[in-house]
């Protein structure tokens, strides 16, 4: 069995002047990017065995969109 490692960065997030970088939300572009990644995974019949991700809002949102429960 061949295994692959996929590295991904969170999708585009809103720009803010606040210092609260941890809670930044995804922008409209970021939502579309996450959905496209999910569609790409499905089209290529790829399933993920695990995800290692930051607990920041934008990162959790990205992974929840492209790998739904």
CHARMM internal coordinates of N, CA and C (Angstrom, degrees):
IC EDIT
DIST 1 N 1 CA 1.4523
DIST 1 CA 1 C 1.5308
ANGL 1 N 1 CA 1 C 108.74
DIST 1 C 2 N 1.3027
ANGL 1 CA 1 C 2 N 114.66
DIHE 1 N 1 CA 1 C 2 N 128.66
DIST 2 N 2 CA 1.4545
ANGL 1 C 2 N 2 CA 120.41
DIHE 1 CA 1 C 2 N 2 CA 177.61
DIST 2 CA 2 C 1.5288
ANGL 2 N 2 CA 2 C 108.64
DIHE 1 C 2 N 2 CA 2 C -90.09
DIST 2 C 3 N 1.2927
ANGL 2 CA 2 C 3 N 115.63
DIHE 2 N 2 CA 2 C 3 N 132.18
DIST 3 N 3 CA 1.4666
ANGL 2 C 3 N 3 CA 120.29
DIHE 2 CA 2 C 3 N 3 CA 177.40
DIST 3 CA 3 C 1.5234
ANGL 3 N 3 CA 3 C 108.45
DIHE 2 C 3 N 3 CA 3 C -113.89
DIST 3 C 4 N 1.2990
ANGL 3 CA 3 C 4 N 115.27
DIHE 3 N 3 CA 3 C 4 N 150.17
DIST 4 N 4 CA 1.4641
ANGL 3 C 4 N 4 CA 121.34
DIHE 3 CA 3 C 4 N 4 CA 179.37
DIST 4 CA 4 C 1.5166
ANGL 4 N 4 CA 4 C 109.52
DIHE 3 C 4 N 4 CA 4 C -126.88
DIST 4 C 5 N 1.2925
ANGL 4 CA 4 C 5 N 114.79
DIHE 4 N 4 CA 4 C 5 N 151.61
DIST 5 N 5 CA 1.4575
ANGL 4 C 5 N 5 CA 121.71
DIHE 4 CA 4 C 5 N 5 CA 175.38
DIST 5 CA 5 C 1.5195
ANGL 5 N 5 CA 5 C 107.66
DIHE 4 C 5 N 5 CA 5 C -113.08
DIST 5 C 6 N 1.3294
ANGL 5 CA 5 C 6 N 116.64
DIHE 5 N 5 CA 5 C 6 N 123.05
DIST 6 N 6 CA 1.4516
ANGL 5 C 6 N 6 CA 122.11
DIHE 5 CA 5 C 6 N 6 CA 177.77
DIST 6 CA 6 C 1.5193
ANGL 6 N 6 CA 6 C 108.67
DIHE 5 C 6 N 6 CA 6 C -107.63
DIST 6 C 7 N 1.2965
ANGL 6 CA 6 C 7 N 116.24
DIHE 6 N 6 CA 6 C 7 N 129.72
DIST 7 N 7 CA 1.4554
ANGL 6 C 7 N 7 CA 121.40
DIHE 6 CA 6 C 7 N 7 CA 175.26
DIST 7 CA 7 C 1.5184
ANGL 7 N 7 CA 7 C 107.89
DIHE 6 C 7 N 7 CA 7 C -111.46
DIST 7 C 8 N 1.2982
ANGL 7 CA 7 C 8 N 115.77
DIHE 7 N 7 CA 7 C 8 N 131.28
DIST 8 N 8 CA 1.4638
ANGL 7 C 8 N 8 CA 120.06
DIHE 7 CA 7 C 8 N 8 CA -179.24
DIST 8 CA 8 C 1.5148
ANGL 8 N 8 CA 8 C 108.99
DIHE 7 C 8 N 8 CA 8 C -139.36
DIST 8 C 9 N 1.2829
ANGL 8 CA 8 C 9 N 114.78
DIHE 8 N 8 CA 8 C 9 N 147.73
DIST 9 N 9 CA 1.4523
ANGL 8 C 9 N 9 CA 121.60
DIHE 8 CA 8 C 9 N 9 CA 174.93
DIST 9 CA 9 C 1.5224
ANGL 9 N 9 CA 9 C 106.97
DIHE 8 C 9 N 9 CA 9 C -99.54
DIST 9 C 10 N 1.3032
ANGL 9 CA 9 C 10 N 117.75
DIHE 9 N 9 CA 9 C 10 N 156.57
DIST 10 N 10 CA 1.4631
ANGL 9 C 10 N 10 CA 119.32
DIHE 9 CA 9 C 10 N 10 CA 176.93
DIST 10 CA 10 C 1.5207
ANGL 10 N 10 CA 10 C 109.73
DIHE 9 C 10 N 10 CA 10 C -59.35
DIST 10 C 11 N 1.3180
ANGL 10 CA 10 C 11 N 116.16
DIHE 10 N 10 CA 10 C 11 N 156.60
DIST 11 N 11 CA 1.4567
ANGL 10 C 11 N 11 CA 121.51
DIHE 10 CA 10 C 11 N 11 CA 178.20
DIST 11 CA 11 C 1.5344
ANGL 11 N 11 CA 11 C 109.78
DIHE 10 C 11 N 11 CA 11 C -70.54
DIST 11 C 12 N 1.3177
ANGL 11 CA 11 C 12 N 115.86
DIHE 11 N 11 CA 11 C 12 N 172.17
DIST 12 N 12 CA 1.4688
ANGL 11 C 12 N 12 CA 121.47
DIHE 11 CA 11 C 12 N 12 CA -177.71
DIST 12 CA 12 C 1.5303
ANGL 12 N 12 CA 12 C 111.00
DIHE 11 C 12 N 12 CA 12 C -58.25
DIST 12 C 13 N 1.3088
ANGL 12 CA 12 C 13 N 115.27
DIHE 12 N 12 CA 12 C 13 N 134.83
DIST 13 N 13 CA 1.4616
ANGL 12 C 13 N 13 CA 121.58
DIHE 12 CA 12 C 13 N 13 CA -179.11
DIST 13 CA 13 C 1.5268
ANGL 13 N 13 CA 13 C 110.07
DIHE 12 C 13 N 13 CA 13 C -113.10
DIST 13 C 14 N 1.3077
ANGL 13 CA 13 C 14 N 114.64
DIHE 13 N 13 CA 13 C 14 N 161.61
DIST 14 N 14 CA 1.4576
ANGL 13 C 14 N 14 CA 120.38
DIHE 13 CA 13 C 14 N 14 CA 176.72
DIST 14 CA 14 C 1.5256
ANGL 14 N 14 CA 14 C 109.99
DIHE 13 C 14 N 14 CA 14 C -65.19
DIST 14 C 15 N 1.3018
ANGL 14 CA 14 C 15 N 115.39
DIHE 14 N 14 CA 14 C 15 N 145.35
DIST 15 N 15 CA 1.4532
ANGL 14 C 15 N 15 CA 120.74
DIHE 14 CA 14 C 15 N 15 CA 175.07
DIST 15 CA 15 C 1.5217
ANGL 15 N 15 CA 15 C 107.56
DIHE 14 C 15 N 15 CA 15 C -87.49
DIST 15 C 16 N 1.3026
ANGL 15 CA 15 C 16 N 115.63
DIHE 15 N 15 CA 15 C 16 N 137.71
DIST 16 N 16 CA 1.4612
ANGL 15 C 16 N 16 CA 119.06
DIHE 15 CA 15 C 16 N 16 CA -179.41
DIST 16 CA 16 C 1.5185
ANGL 16 N 16 CA 16 C 109.63
DIHE 15 C 16 N 16 CA 16 C -139.28
DIST 16 C 17 N 1.3072
ANGL 16 CA 16 C 17 N 115.82
DIHE 16 N 16 CA 16 C 17 N 151.46
DIST 17 N 17 CA 1.4591
ANGL 16 C 17 N 17 CA 119.91
DIHE 16 CA 16 C 17 N 17 CA 176.25
DIST 17 CA 17 C 1.5232
ANGL 17 N 17 CA 17 C 110.62
DIHE 16 C 17 N 17 CA 17 C -89.24
DIST 17 C 18 N 1.3200
ANGL 17 CA 17 C 18 N 115.17
DIHE 17 N 17 CA 17 C 18 N -6.26
DIST 18 N 18 CA 1.4610
ANGL 17 C 18 N 18 CA 121.12
DIHE 17 CA 17 C 18 N 18 CA 179.25
DIST 18 CA 18 C 1.5263
ANGL 18 N 18 CA 18 C 110.05
DIHE 17 C 18 N 18 CA 18 C -72.45
DIST 18 C 19 N 1.3146
ANGL 18 CA 18 C 19 N 116.55
DIHE 18 N 18 CA 18 C 19 N 156.14
DIST 19 N 19 CA 1.4616
ANGL 18 C 19 N 19 CA 120.92
DIHE 18 CA 18 C 19 N 19 CA 176.41
DIST 19 CA 19 C 1.5258
ANGL 19 N 19 CA 19 C 111.56
DIHE 18 C 19 N 19 CA 19 C -86.91
DIST 19 C 20 N 1.3288
ANGL 19 CA 19 C 20 N 117.11
DIHE 19 N 19 CA 19 C 20 N 4.17
DIST 20 N 20 CA 1.4564
ANGL 19 C 20 N 20 CA 122.11
DIHE 19 CA 19 C 20 N 20 CA -178.55
DIST 20 CA 20 C 1.5263
ANGL 20 N 20 CA 20 C 110.32
DIHE 19 C 20 N 20 CA 20 C -87.69
DIST 20 C 21 N 1.3138
ANGL 20 CA 20 C 21 N 116.33
DIHE 20 N 20 CA 20 C 21 N 67.99
DIST 21 N 21 CA 1.4582
ANGL 20 C 21 N 21 CA 122.32
DIHE 20 CA 20 C 21 N 21 CA -178.60
DIST 21 CA 21 C 1.5243
ANGL 21 N 21 CA 21 C 112.10
DIHE 20 C 21 N 21 CA 21 C -63.94
DIST 21 C 22 N 1.3166
ANGL 21 CA 21 C 22 N 118.41
DIHE 21 N 21 CA 21 C 22 N -32.71
DIST 22 N 22 CA 1.4509
ANGL 21 C 22 N 22 CA 124.28
DIHE 21 CA 21 C 22 N 22 CA -175.40
DIST 22 CA 22 C 1.5326
ANGL 22 N 22 CA 22 C 112.58
DIHE 21 C 22 N 22 CA 22 C -60.83
DIST 22 C 23 N 1.3313
ANGL 22 CA 22 C 23 N 117.53
DIHE 22 N 22 CA 22 C 23 N -32.83
DIST 23 N 23 CA 1.4672
ANGL 22 C 23 N 23 CA 121.49
DIHE 22 CA 22 C 23 N 23 CA -175.01
DIST 23 CA 23 C 1.5236
ANGL 23 N 23 CA 23 C 114.16
DIHE 22 C 23 N 23 CA 23 C -101.63
DIST 23 C 24 N 1.3353
ANGL 23 CA 23 C 24 N 117.40
DIHE 23 N 23 CA 23 C 24 N 13.64
DIST 24 N 24 CA 1.4665
ANGL 23 C 24 N 24 CA 118.63
DIHE 23 CA 23 C 24 N 24 CA 178.76
DIST 24 CA 24 C 1.5264
ANGL 24 N 24 CA 24 C 110.63
DIHE 23 C 24 N 24 CA 24 C -63.55
DIST 24 C 25 N 1.3194
ANGL 24 CA 24 C 25 N 115.51
DIHE 24 N 24 CA 24 C 25 N 139.14
DIST 25 N 25 CA 1.4590
ANGL 24 C 25 N 25 CA 121.35
DIHE 24 CA 24 C 25 N 25 CA -179.13
DIST 25 CA 25 C 1.5219
ANGL 25 N 25 CA 25 C 110.27
DIHE 24 C 25 N 25 CA 25 C -95.70
DIST 25 C 26 N 1.3345
ANGL 25 CA 25 C 26 N 115.61
DIHE 25 N 25 CA 25 C 26 N 163.44
DIST 26 N 26 CA 1.4526
ANGL 25 C 26 N 26 CA 120.39
DIHE 25 CA 25 C 26 N 26 CA 176.82
DIST 26 CA 26 C 1.5223
ANGL 26 N 26 CA 26 C 110.25
DIHE 25 C 26 N 26 CA 26 C -70.24
DIST 26 C 27 N 1.3114
ANGL 26 CA 26 C 27 N 115.89
DIHE 26 N 26 CA 26 C 27 N 145.66
DIST 27 N 27 CA 1.4624
ANGL 26 C 27 N 27 CA 121.14
DIHE 26 CA 26 C 27 N 27 CA 174.34
DIST 27 CA 27 C 1.5309
ANGL 27 N 27 CA 27 C 108.15
DIHE 26 C 27 N 27 CA 27 C -82.95
DIST 27 C 28 N 1.3169
ANGL 27 CA 27 C 28 N 117.10
DIHE 27 N 27 CA 27 C 28 N 175.42
DIST 28 N 28 CA 1.4655
ANGL 27 C 28 N 28 CA 121.14
DIHE 27 CA 27 C 28 N 28 CA 176.47
DIST 28 CA 28 C 1.5321
ANGL 28 N 28 CA 28 C 109.31
DIHE 27 C 28 N 28 CA 28 C -59.46
DIST 28 C 29 N 1.3185
ANGL 28 CA 28 C 29 N 116.68
DIHE 28 N 28 CA 28 C 29 N -40.41
DIST 29 N 29 CA 1.4649
ANGL 28 C 29 N 29 CA 120.99
DIHE 28 CA 28 C 29 N 29 CA 176.63
DIST 29 CA 29 C 1.5251
ANGL 29 N 29 CA 29 C 110.11
DIHE 28 C 29 N 29 CA 29 C -61.31
DIST 29 C 30 N 1.3177
ANGL 29 CA 29 C 30 N 117.55
DIHE 29 N 29 CA 29 C 30 N -44.01
DIST 30 N 30 CA 1.4518
ANGL 29 C 30 N 30 CA 121.78
DIHE 29 CA 29 C 30 N 30 CA 179.49
DIST 30 CA 30 C 1.5214
ANGL 30 N 30 CA 30 C 112.60
DIHE 29 C 30 N 30 CA 30 C -61.31
DIST 30 C 31 N 1.3189
ANGL 30 CA 30 C 31 N 117.06
DIHE 30 N 30 CA 30 C 31 N -38.40
DIST 31 N 31 CA 1.4663
ANGL 30 C 31 N 31 CA 120.54
DIHE 30 CA 30 C 31 N 31 CA 176.55
DIST 31 CA 31 C 1.5216
ANGL 31 N 31 CA 31 C 110.56
DIHE 30 C 31 N 31 CA 31 C -62.52
DIST 31 C 32 N 1.3323
ANGL 31 CA 31 C 32 N 116.35
DIHE 31 N 31 CA 31 C 32 N -43.91
DIST 32 N 32 CA 1.4680
ANGL 31 C 32 N 32 CA 120.24
DIHE 31 CA 31 C 32 N 32 CA 178.29
DIST 32 CA 32 C 1.5313
ANGL 32 N 32 CA 32 C 111.02
DIHE 31 C 32 N 32 CA 32 C -65.06
DIST 32 C 33 N 1.3343
ANGL 32 CA 32 C 33 N 116.73
DIHE 32 N 32 CA 32 C 33 N -40.79
DIST 33 N 33 CA 1.4631
ANGL 32 C 33 N 33 CA 120.12
DIHE 32 CA 32 C 33 N 33 CA 179.16
DIST 33 CA 33 C 1.5274
ANGL 33 N 33 CA 33 C 111.29
DIHE 32 C 33 N 33 CA 33 C -60.68
DIST 33 C 34 N 1.3128
ANGL 33 CA 33 C 34 N 116.54
DIHE 33 N 33 CA 33 C 34 N -43.16
DIST 34 N 34 CA 1.4679
ANGL 33 C 34 N 34 CA 121.11
DIHE 33 CA 33 C 34 N 34 CA 179.81
DIST 34 CA 34 C 1.5268
ANGL 34 N 34 CA 34 C 111.14
DIHE 33 C 34 N 34 CA 34 C -64.19
DIST 34 C 35 N 1.3230
ANGL 34 CA 34 C 35 N 115.92
DIHE 34 N 34 CA 34 C 35 N -42.10
DIST 35 N 35 CA 1.4614
ANGL 34 C 35 N 35 CA 120.05
DIHE 34 CA 34 C 35 N 35 CA 179.27
DIST 35 CA 35 C 1.5299
ANGL 35 N 35 CA 35 C 110.74
DIHE 34 C 35 N 35 CA 35 C -64.96
DIST 35 C 36 N 1.3289
ANGL 35 CA 35 C 36 N 116.83
DIHE 35 N 35 CA 35 C 36 N -39.81
DIST 36 N 36 CA 1.4634
ANGL 35 C 36 N 36 CA 120.37
DIHE 35 CA 35 C 36 N 36 CA 178.25
DIST 36 CA 36 C 1.5258
ANGL 36 N 36 CA 36 C 111.24
DIHE 35 C 36 N 36 CA 36 C -64.59
DIST 36 C 37 N 1.3213
ANGL 36 CA 36 C 37 N 117.20
DIHE 36 N 36 CA 36 C 37 N -38.20
DIST 37 N 37 CA 1.4559
ANGL 36 C 37 N 37 CA 120.61
DIHE 36 CA 36 C 37 N 37 CA 178.52
DIST 37 CA 37 C 1.5259
ANGL 37 N 37 CA 37 C 110.39
DIHE 36 C 37 N 37 CA 37 C -64.73
DIST 37 C 38 N 1.3135
ANGL 37 CA 37 C 38 N 116.65
DIHE 37 N 37 CA 37 C 38 N -42.99
DIST 38 N 38 CA 1.4602
ANGL 37 C 38 N 38 CA 120.55
DIHE 37 CA 37 C 38 N 38 CA 176.71
DIST 38 CA 38 C 1.5160
ANGL 38 N 38 CA 38 C 111.79
DIHE 37 C 38 N 38 CA 38 C -60.76
DIST 38 C 39 N 1.3223
ANGL 38 CA 38 C 39 N 116.57
DIHE 38 N 38 CA 38 C 39 N -42.96
DIST 39 N 39 CA 1.4692
ANGL 38 C 39 N 39 CA 120.98
DIHE 38 CA 38 C 39 N 39 CA 178.35
DIST 39 CA 39 C 1.5211
ANGL 39 N 39 CA 39 C 110.61
DIHE 38 C 39 N 39 CA 39 C -63.52
DIST 39 C 40 N 1.3272
ANGL 39 CA 39 C 40 N 117.22
DIHE 39 N 39 CA 39 C 40 N -39.96
DIST 40 N 40 CA 1.4675
ANGL 39 C 40 N 40 CA 121.73
DIHE 39 CA 39 C 40 N 40 CA 179.12
DIST 40 CA 40 C 1.5278
ANGL 40 N 40 CA 40 C 110.78
DIHE 39 C 40 N 40 CA 40 C -63.59
DIST 40 C 41 N 1.3296
ANGL 40 CA 40 C 41 N 116.50
DIHE 40 N 40 CA 40 C 41 N -42.82
DIST 41 N 41 CA 1.4649
ANGL 40 C 41 N 41 CA 120.05
DIHE 40 CA 40 C 41 N 41 CA 177.90
DIST 41 CA 41 C 1.5251
ANGL 41 N 41 CA 41 C 110.79
DIHE 40 C 41 N 41 CA 41 C -60.30
DIST 41 C 42 N 1.3369
ANGL 41 CA 41 C 42 N 116.66
DIHE 41 N 41 CA 41 C 42 N -43.73
DIST 42 N 42 CA 1.4678
ANGL 41 C 42 N 42 CA 120.69
DIHE 41 CA 41 C 42 N 42 CA 179.46
DIST 42 CA 42 C 1.5205
ANGL 42 N 42 CA 42 C 111.75
DIHE 41 C 42 N 42 CA 42 C -65.97
DIST 42 C 43 N 1.3330
ANGL 42 CA 42 C 43 N 116.97
DIHE 42 N 42 CA 42 C 43 N -46.04
DIST 43 N 43 CA 1.4598
ANGL 42 C 43 N 43 CA 121.35
DIHE 42 CA 42 C 43 N 43 CA -178.71
DIST 43 CA 43 C 1.5252
ANGL 43 N 43 CA 43 C 111.85
DIHE 42 C 43 N 43 CA 43 C -60.91
DIST 43 C 44 N 1.3124
ANGL 43 CA 43 C 44 N 116.62
DIHE 43 N 43 CA 43 C 44 N -32.20
DIST 44 N 44 CA 1.4525
ANGL 43 C 44 N 44 CA 121.14
DIHE 43 CA 43 C 44 N 44 CA -178.45
DIST 44 CA 44 C 1.5276
ANGL 44 N 44 CA 44 C 112.28
DIHE 43 C 44 N 44 CA 44 C -96.72
DIST 44 C 45 N 1.3334
ANGL 44 CA 44 C 45 N 115.29
DIHE 44 N 44 CA 44 C 45 N 11.45
DIST 45 N 45 CA 1.4586
ANGL 44 C 45 N 45 CA 122.57
DIHE 44 CA 44 C 45 N 45 CA 177.12
DIST 45 CA 45 C 1.5342
ANGL 45 N 45 CA 45 C 111.94
DIHE 44 C 45 N 45 CA 45 C 51.26
DIST 45 C 46 N 1.3108
ANGL 45 CA 45 C 46 N 115.84
DIHE 45 N 45 CA 45 C 46 N 45.30
DIST 46 N 46 CA 1.4568
ANGL 45 C 46 N 46 CA 121.81
DIHE 45 CA 45 C 46 N 46 CA -179.13
DIST 46 CA 46 C 1.5176
ANGL 46 N 46 CA 46 C 109.83
DIHE 45 C 46 N 46 CA 46 C -106.05
DIST 46 C 47 N 1.3046
ANGL 46 CA 46 C 47 N 115.98
DIHE 46 N 46 CA 46 C 47 N 133.30
DIST 47 N 47 CA 1.4545
ANGL 46 C 47 N 47 CA 120.53
DIHE 46 CA 46 C 47 N 47 CA 175.04
DIST 47 CA 47 C 1.5266
ANGL 47 N 47 CA 47 C 107.69
DIHE 46 C 47 N 47 CA 47 C -121.24
DIST 47 C 48 N 1.2979
ANGL 47 CA 47 C 48 N 115.84
DIHE 47 N 47 CA 47 C 48 N 149.67
DIST 48 N 48 CA 1.4548
ANGL 47 C 48 N 48 CA 121.23
DIHE 47 CA 47 C 48 N 48 CA -177.24
DIST 48 CA 48 C 1.5210
ANGL 48 N 48 CA 48 C 109.05
DIHE 47 C 48 N 48 CA 48 C -104.78
DIST 48 C 49 N 1.3109
ANGL 48 CA 48 C 49 N 116.12
DIHE 48 N 48 CA 48 C 49 N 131.52
DIST 49 N 49 CA 1.4621
ANGL 48 C 49 N 49 CA 120.78
DIHE 48 CA 48 C 49 N 49 CA 178.27
DIST 49 CA 49 C 1.5171
ANGL 49 N 49 CA 49 C 111.86
DIHE 48 C 49 N 49 CA 49 C -82.14
DIST 49 C 50 N 1.2958
ANGL 49 CA 49 C 50 N 117.05
DIHE 49 N 49 CA 49 C 50 N -24.88
DIST 50 N 50 CA 1.4560
ANGL 49 C 50 N 50 CA 120.63
DIHE 49 CA 49 C 50 N 50 CA -179.77
DIST 50 CA 50 C 1.5131
ANGL 50 N 50 CA 50 C 110.89
DIHE 49 C 50 N 50 CA 50 C -166.50
DIST 50 C 51 N 1.3082
ANGL 50 CA 50 C 51 N 114.84
DIHE 50 N 50 CA 50 C 51 N 159.95
DIST 51 N 51 CA 1.4622
ANGL 50 C 51 N 51 CA 121.30
DIHE 50 CA 50 C 51 N 51 CA 178.50
DIST 51 CA 51 C 1.5212
ANGL 51 N 51 CA 51 C 107.95
DIHE 50 C 51 N 51 CA 51 C -134.35
DIST 51 C 52 N 1.2944
ANGL 51 CA 51 C 52 N 115.37
DIHE 51 N 51 CA 51 C 52 N 130.28
DIST 52 N 52 CA 1.4629
ANGL 51 C 52 N 52 CA 121.84
DIHE 51 CA 51 C 52 N 52 CA 172.29
DIST 52 CA 52 C 1.5199
ANGL 52 N 52 CA 52 C 105.76
DIHE 51 C 52 N 52 CA 52 C -110.82
DIST 52 C 53 N 1.3166
ANGL 52 CA 52 C 53 N 116.22
DIHE 52 N 52 CA 52 C 53 N 117.75
DIST 53 N 53 CA 1.4664
ANGL 52 C 53 N 53 CA 119.41
DIHE 52 CA 52 C 53 N 53 CA -173.98
DIST 53 CA 53 C 1.5257
ANGL 53 N 53 CA 53 C 110.86
DIHE 52 C 53 N 53 CA 53 C -146.25
DIST 53 C 54 N 1.2940
ANGL 53 CA 53 C 54 N 113.90
DIHE 53 N 53 CA 53 C 54 N 156.01
DIST 54 N 54 CA 1.4545
ANGL 53 C 54 N 54 CA 121.79
DIHE 53 CA 53 C 54 N 54 CA 174.04
DIST 54 CA 54 C 1.5318
ANGL 54 N 54 CA 54 C 108.73
DIHE 53 C 54 N 54 CA 54 C -63.92
DIST 54 C 55 N 1.3024
ANGL 54 CA 54 C 55 N 116.72
DIHE 54 N 54 CA 54 C 55 N 159.44
DIST 55 N 55 CA 1.4634
ANGL 54 C 55 N 55 CA 120.15
DIHE 54 CA 54 C 55 N 55 CA 176.52
DIST 55 CA 55 C 1.5283
ANGL 55 N 55 CA 55 C 112.06
DIHE 54 C 55 N 55 CA 55 C -94.20
DIST 55 C 56 N 1.3323
ANGL 55 CA 55 C 56 N 116.98
DIHE 55 N 55 CA 55 C 56 N 10.64
DIST 56 N 56 CA 1.4694
ANGL 55 C 56 N 56 CA 119.29
DIHE 55 CA 55 C 56 N 56 CA 177.93
DIST 56 CA 56 C 1.5328
ANGL 56 N 56 CA 56 C 109.61
DIHE 55 C 56 N 56 CA 56 C -65.34
DIST 56 C 57 N 1.3070
ANGL 56 CA 56 C 57 N 116.15
DIHE 56 N 56 CA 56 C 57 N 154.22
DIST 57 N 57 CA 1.4646
ANGL 56 C 57 N 57 CA 122.02
DIHE 56 CA 56 C 57 N 57 CA -176.40
DIST 57 CA 57 C 1.5239
ANGL 57 N 57 CA 57 C 111.00
DIHE 56 C 57 N 57 CA 57 C -57.26
DIST 57 C 58 N 1.3241
ANGL 57 CA 57 C 58 N 118.24
DIHE 57 N 57 CA 57 C 58 N -48.31
DIST 58 N 58 CA 1.4602
ANGL 57 C 58 N 58 CA 121.28
DIHE 57 CA 57 C 58 N 58 CA -175.62
DIST 58 CA 58 C 1.5347
ANGL 58 N 58 CA 58 C 111.72
DIHE 57 C 58 N 58 CA 58 C -65.50
DIST 58 C 59 N 1.3200
ANGL 58 CA 58 C 59 N 116.89
DIHE 58 N 58 CA 58 C 59 N -33.81
DIST 59 N 59 CA 1.4626
ANGL 58 C 59 N 59 CA 119.78
DIHE 58 CA 58 C 59 N 59 CA 179.96
DIST 59 CA 59 C 1.5221
ANGL 59 N 59 CA 59 C 110.75
DIHE 58 C 59 N 59 CA 59 C -73.99
DIST 59 C 60 N 1.3244
ANGL 59 CA 59 C 60 N 117.41
DIHE 59 N 59 CA 59 C 60 N -43.34
DIST 60 N 60 CA 1.4654
ANGL 59 C 60 N 60 CA 120.20
DIHE 59 CA 59 C 60 N 60 CA 177.28
DIST 60 CA 60 C 1.5195
ANGL 60 N 60 CA 60 C 110.63
DIHE 59 C 60 N 60 CA 60 C -62.47
DIST 60 C 61 N 1.3318
ANGL 60 CA 60 C 61 N 116.98
DIHE 60 N 60 CA 60 C 61 N -41.55
DIST 61 N 61 CA 1.4674
ANGL 60 C 61 N 61 CA 120.60
DIHE 60 CA 60 C 61 N 61 CA 179.22
DIST 61 CA 61 C 1.5211
ANGL 61 N 61 CA 61 C 110.99
DIHE 60 C 61 N 61 CA 61 C -62.80
DIST 61 C 62 N 1.3142
ANGL 61 CA 61 C 62 N 116.70
DIHE 61 N 61 CA 61 C 62 N -43.09
DIST 62 N 62 CA 1.4657
ANGL 61 C 62 N 62 CA 120.73
DIHE 61 CA 61 C 62 N 62 CA 179.81
DIST 62 CA 62 C 1.5197
ANGL 62 N 62 CA 62 C 110.66
DIHE 61 C 62 N 62 CA 62 C -58.84
DIST 62 C 63 N 1.3199
ANGL 62 CA 62 C 63 N 117.67
DIHE 62 N 62 CA 62 C 63 N -50.73
DIST 63 N 63 CA 1.4563
ANGL 62 C 63 N 63 CA 120.46
DIHE 62 CA 62 C 63 N 63 CA -176.66
DIST 63 CA 63 C 1.5291
ANGL 63 N 63 CA 63 C 111.96
DIHE 62 C 63 N 63 CA 63 C -69.08
DIST 63 C 64 N 1.3114
ANGL 63 CA 63 C 64 N 118.51
DIHE 63 N 63 CA 63 C 64 N -34.22
DIST 64 N 64 CA 1.4716
ANGL 63 C 64 N 64 CA 120.74
DIHE 63 CA 63 C 64 N 64 CA 179.59
DIST 64 CA 64 C 1.5239
ANGL 64 N 64 CA 64 C 110.83
DIHE 63 C 64 N 64 CA 64 C -67.48
DIST 64 C 65 N 1.3266
ANGL 64 CA 64 C 65 N 117.34
DIHE 64 N 64 CA 64 C 65 N -29.74
DIST 65 N 65 CA 1.4567
ANGL 64 C 65 N 65 CA 120.32
DIHE 64 CA 64 C 65 N 65 CA 179.69
DIST 65 CA 65 C 1.5230
ANGL 65 N 65 CA 65 C 110.88
DIHE 64 C 65 N 65 CA 65 C -78.77
DIST 65 C 66 N 1.3317
ANGL 65 CA 65 C 66 N 118.23
DIHE 65 N 65 CA 65 C 66 N -45.89
DIST 66 N 66 CA 1.4570
ANGL 65 C 66 N 66 CA 117.58
DIHE 65 CA 65 C 66 N 66 CA -175.71
DIST 66 CA 66 C 1.5136
ANGL 66 N 66 CA 66 C 113.94
DIHE 65 C 66 N 66 CA 66 C -86.62
DIST 66 C 67 N 1.3128
ANGL 66 CA 66 C 67 N 118.84
DIHE 66 N 66 CA 66 C 67 N -11.22
DIST 67 N 67 CA 1.4678
ANGL 66 C 67 N 67 CA 121.82
DIHE 66 CA 66 C 67 N 67 CA 172.90
DIST 67 CA 67 C 1.5319
ANGL 67 N 67 CA 67 C 107.13
DIHE 66 C 67 N 67 CA 67 C -133.51
DIST 67 C 68 N 1.3371
ANGL 67 CA 67 C 68 N 116.77
DIHE 67 N 67 CA 67 C 68 N 78.72
DIST 68 N 68 CA 1.4685
ANGL 67 C 68 N 68 CA 118.76
DIHE 67 CA 67 C 68 N 68 CA -177.88
DIST 68 CA 68 C 1.5320
ANGL 68 N 68 CA 68 C 111.55
DIHE 67 C 68 N 68 CA 68 C -66.07
DIST 68 C 69 N 1.3367
ANGL 68 CA 68 C 69 N 116.75
DIHE 68 N 68 CA 68 C 69 N 154.58
DIST 69 N 69 CA 1.4837
ANGL 68 C 69 N 69 CA 120.85
DIHE 68 CA 68 C 69 N 69 CA -179.39
DIST 69 CA 69 C 1.5141
ANGL 69 N 69 CA 69 C 112.87
DIHE 68 C 69 N 69 CA 69 C -63.97
END
COOR INIT
IC SEED 1 N 1 CA 1 C
IC BUILD
